[in-house]
Amino acid sequence: MTRVLLQYLLPLILPTLLYLGWAWLNQRGSPGGAVERLREGPWFWLVLAGVALMAAALVATALTSGVEPGTRIIAPKYQDGRVIPWRTE
């Protein structure tokens, strides 16, 4: 679950969280301006930045994990009442 949060959700919502934090910090001077700023916010660019960060995280994971090409992967199996985890040869 932690991997899902760090790899998919956090990069996707991080730009929006940063923008909302910035808008909250700057709303102290004008209480009505914060709502208007959020209504007209750069939502398209925030979503685009989130998707780009998520894609970068997925590419980084694909490039830095896995096994060598040609490695034989043996699937996990249930044997004698216990699960034997996967392994490589």
C-alpha positions in Angstrom: 0.0 0.0 0.0 2.9 2.4 0.8 4.3 1.7 -2.7 1.0 2.6 -4.3 0.8 5.9 -2.3 4.4 6.9 -3.1 4.4 5.8 -6.7 1.0 6.8 -7.9 -1.0 9.0 -5.6 1.7 11.3 -4.2 3.2 12.4 -7.5 -0.3 12.9 -8.9 -1.6 15.2 -6.2 1.7 16.9 -5.1 1.4 19.9 -7.5 -2.2 20.5 -6.3 -1.3 20.2 -2.6 1.6 22.7 -3.2 -0.8 25.1 -5.0 -3.4 24.8 -2.3 -0.8 25.5 0.4 0.5 28.5 -1.5 -3.1 29.8 -1.9 -3.8 29.3 1.8 -0.7 31.1 2.9 -1.5 34.1 0.6 -5.2 34.4 1.5 -4.5 36.1 4.8 -4.8 39.6 3.4 -7.9 39.1 1.3 -10.5 36.6 2.5 -12.7 36.8 -0.6 -9.8 36.6 -3.0 -8.8 33.1 -2.0 -12.0 31.6 -3.2 -11.8 33.4 -6.5 -8.2 32.4 -6.9 -9.1 28.7 -6.3 -12.0 29.0 -8.7 -9.8 30.3 -11.5 -6.8 28.2 -10.5 -4.5 26.6 -13.0 -6.2 23.2 -12.7 -5.2 22.0 -16.2 -1.5 22.7 -15.5 -1.7 21.1 -12.0 -3.2 17.9 -13.4 -0.7 17.9 -16.3 2.2 18.4 -13.8 0.8 15.6 -11.6 0.6 13.2 -14.5 4.1 14.1 -15.6 5.5 13.4 -12.1 3.6 10.1 -11.9 5.0 9.1 -15.3 8.5 10.0 -14.2 8.1 7.9 -11.0 6.9 4.9 -13.1 9.8 5.2 -15.5 12.3 5.5 -12.6 10.8 2.4 -11.0 10.9 0.5 -14.3 14.6 1.4 -14.9 15.8 0.7 -11.3 14.0 -2.5 -10.4 13.5 -5.9 -11.9 15.8 -8.8 -12.8 18.4 -9.3 -15.5 17.1 -10.3 -19.0 17.1 -14.1 -19.4 16.7 -14.8 -15.7 14.4 -17.7 -14.9 11.6 -16.6 -12.5 10.0 -19.4 -10.5 6.5 -18.4 -9.4 5.3 -18.8 -5.8 3.6 -22.0 -4.9 1.6 -23.6 -2.2 3.4 -26.8 -0.9 2.9 -28.9 2.2 0.6 -26.3 3.8 2.8 -23.3 3.3 3.5 -20.7 0.6 6.9 -20.9 -1.0 7.8 -17.4 -2.3 9.0 -16.7 -5.8 12.7 -16.8 -6.6 15.0 -16.5 -9.5 17.6 -18.8 -10.9 
